[in-house]
Amino acid sequence: QVQLVESGGGLVQAGGSLRLPCAASGSTFSINVMAWYRQAPGKQREFVAVISSCRSTNYADSVKGRFTISRDNAKNTVCLQMNSLKPEDTAVYYCAAGRGGRFAYWGQGTQVTVSS
């Protein structure tokens, strides 16, 4: 089992920045891909960004150029740096981890609210 704990959410004005760290613990040898998803009120959970163990990354079109995902394999952490935030970025952000494109482990989520 792998446990994921997110932090760093909060309230920020449009145009501001937030950094979301996620710490993994437990059987971390079983994961090689970590990602961030988000879910806005009344909407389905959507993909935000993903990073592999070799630090290959991919982003949703809606966040490209504004968000950056990074990881520290030694510390089993992944971070999402969010810049130029928009009100439509308001959501609960979830850290996910897995292997082979399947995310078996999820964090509890952290709320990000962007005011206009």
Secondary structure as a PSIPRED ss2 file (coil, helix, strand):
# PSIPRED VFORMAT (PSIPRED V4.0)

   1 Q C   1.000  0.000  0.000
   2 V E   0.000  0.000  1.000
   3 Q E   0.000  0.000  1.000
   4 L E   0.000  0.000  1.000
   5 V E   0.000  0.000  1.000
   6 E E   0.000  0.000  1.000
   7 S C   1.000  0.000  0.000
   8 G C   1.000  0.000  0.000
   9 G C   1.000  0.000  0.000
  10 G E   0.000  0.000  1.000
  11 L E   0.000  0.000  1.000
  12 V E   0.000  0.000  1.000
  13 Q E   0.000  0.000  1.000
  14 A C   1.000  0.000  0.000
  15 G C   1.000  0.000  0.000
  16 G C   1.000  0.000  0.000
  17 S C   1.000  0.000  0.000
  18 L E   0.000  0.000  1.000
  19 R E   0.000  0.000  1.000
  20 L E   0.000  0.000  1.000
  21 P E   0.000  0.000  1.000
  22 C E   0.000  0.000  1.000
  23 A E   0.000  0.000  1.000
  24 A E   0.000  0.000  1.000
  25 S E   0.000  0.000  1.000
  26 G E   0.000  0.000  1.000
  27 S C   1.000  0.000  0.000
  28 T H   0.000  1.000  0.000
  29 F H   0.000  1.000  0.000
  30 S H   0.000  1.000  0.000
  31 I C   1.000  0.000  0.000
  32 N C   1.000  0.000  0.000
  33 V E   0.000  0.000  1.000
  34 M E   0.000  0.000  1.000
  35 A E   0.000  0.000  1.000
  36 W E   0.000  0.000  1.000
  37 Y E   0.000  0.000  1.000
  38 R E   0.000  0.000  1.000
  39 Q E   0.000  0.000  1.000
  40 A C   1.000  0.000  0.000
  41 P C   1.000  0.000  0.000
  42 G C   1.000  0.000  0.000
  43 K C   1.000  0.000  0.000
  44 Q C   1.000  0.000  0.000
  45 R C   1.000  0.000  0.000
  46 E E   0.000  0.000  1.000
  47 F E   0.000  0.000  1.000
  48 V E   0.000  0.000  1.000
  49 A E   0.000  0.000  1.000
  50 V E   0.000  0.000  1.000
  51 I E   0.000  0.000  1.000
  52 S E   0.000  0.000  1.000
  53 S C   1.000  0.000  0.000
  54 C C   1.000  0.000  0.000
  55 R C   1.000  0.000  0.000
  56 S C   1.000  0.000  0.000
  57 T E   0.000  0.000  1.000
  58 N E   0.000  0.000  1.000
  59 Y E   0.000  0.000  1.000
  60 A C   1.000  0.000  0.000
  61 D C   1.000  0.000  0.000
  62 S C   1.000  0.000  0.000
  63 V C   1.000  0.000  0.000
  64 K C   1.000  0.000  0.000
  65 G C   1.000  0.000  0.000
  66 R C   1.000  0.000  0.000
  67 F E   0.000  0.000  1.000
  68 T E   0.000  0.000  1.000
  69 I E   0.000  0.000  1.000
  70 S E   0.000  0.000  1.000
  71 R E   0.000  0.000  1.000
  72 D E   0.000  0.000  1.000
  73 N C   1.000  0.000  0.000
  74 A C   1.000  0.000  0.000
  75 K C   1.000  0.000  0.000
  76 N C   1.000  0.000  0.000
  77 T E   0.000  0.000  1.000
  78 V E   0.000  0.000  1.000
  79 C E   0.000  0.000  1.000
  80 L E   0.000  0.000  1.000
  81 Q E   0.000  0.000  1.000
  82 M E   0.000  0.000  1.000
  83 N C   1.000  0.000  0.000
  84 S C   1.000  0.000  0.000
  85 L C   1.000  0.000  0.000
  86 K C   1.000  0.000  0.000
  87 P H   0.000  1.000  0.000
  88 E H   0.000  1.000  0.000
  89 D H   0.000  1.000  0.000
  90 T C   1.000  0.000  0.000
  91 A E   0.000  0.000  1.000
  92 V E   0.000  0.000  1.000
  93 Y E   0.000  0.000  1.000
  94 Y E   0.000  0.000  1.000
  95 C E   0.000  0.000  1.000
  96 A E   0.000  0.000  1.000
  97 A E   0.000  0.000  1.000
  98 G E   0.000  0.000  1.000
  99 R E   0.000  0.000  1.000
 100 G C   1.000  0.000  0.000
 101 G C   1.000  0.000  0.000
 102 R E   0.000  0.000  1.000
 103 F E   0.000  0.000  1.000
 104 A E   0.000  0.000  1.000
 105 Y E   0.000  0.000  1.000
 106 W E   0.000  0.000  1.000
 107 G C   1.000  0.000  0.000
 108 Q C   1.000  0.000  0.000
 109 G C   1.000  0.000  0.000
 110 T E   0.000  0.000  1.000
 111 Q E   0.000  0.000  1.000
 112 V E   0.000  0.000  1.000
 113 T E   0.000  0.000  1.000
 114 V E   0.000  0.000  1.000
 115 S E   0.000  0.000  1.000
 116 S C   1.000  0.000  0.000
